[in-house]
Amino acid sequence: MVHIIMLAGLIVPWFTLFFTSPEERRRYMPVTIFTSLLMTIIFQIAYTYEWWIMHKQIVPWGYMIDVSFVYGVFAVGTFWIFRFTSHGFLLYIVVNIIMDAFMAFIALPFLSVLDIATYENIAPWEYFLVIFGLSFIIYFYHKWQQKIYKSD
């Protein structure tokens, strides 16, 4: 059952992009891909320092990276956050605080209940600071990337 949940977390979020226009997908996909790259690096660091331990995986290298999270839920979640908040920095920050707190203090501890992953050498508040700090990097990357688009 856990494998089905993890596969759904990887695949289902991508179907929500059918509710966007091709222009929106072109506009927000670079930051989505960049975020996935950064999260892959963070998971590599986490593996090295044993911030958390992956107990279940859907791919052979899943003991290092939670593929369903990094390339599914988190990636598409980033897309939607930028879709709705990229026009205002303060709104973006508030939404990120809420979403990052939810991930760090509710969603990831729930993964322990499902025996998917457990925090080891990082506290939930430290994880919150890592992903909240990441939100600044990706926001400024997105703003830099937007210079290639003509303003409406």
ABEGO torsion letter per residue (X at the ends): XAAAAAAAAAAAAAAAAAABBAAAAAAAAAAAAAAAAAAAAAAAAAAAAGABBBABBABAAAAABBAAAAABAAAAAAAAAAAAAAABAAAAAAAAAAAAAAAAAAAAAAAAAAGABBBAABBAAAAAAAAAAAAAAAAAAAAAAAAABBBX
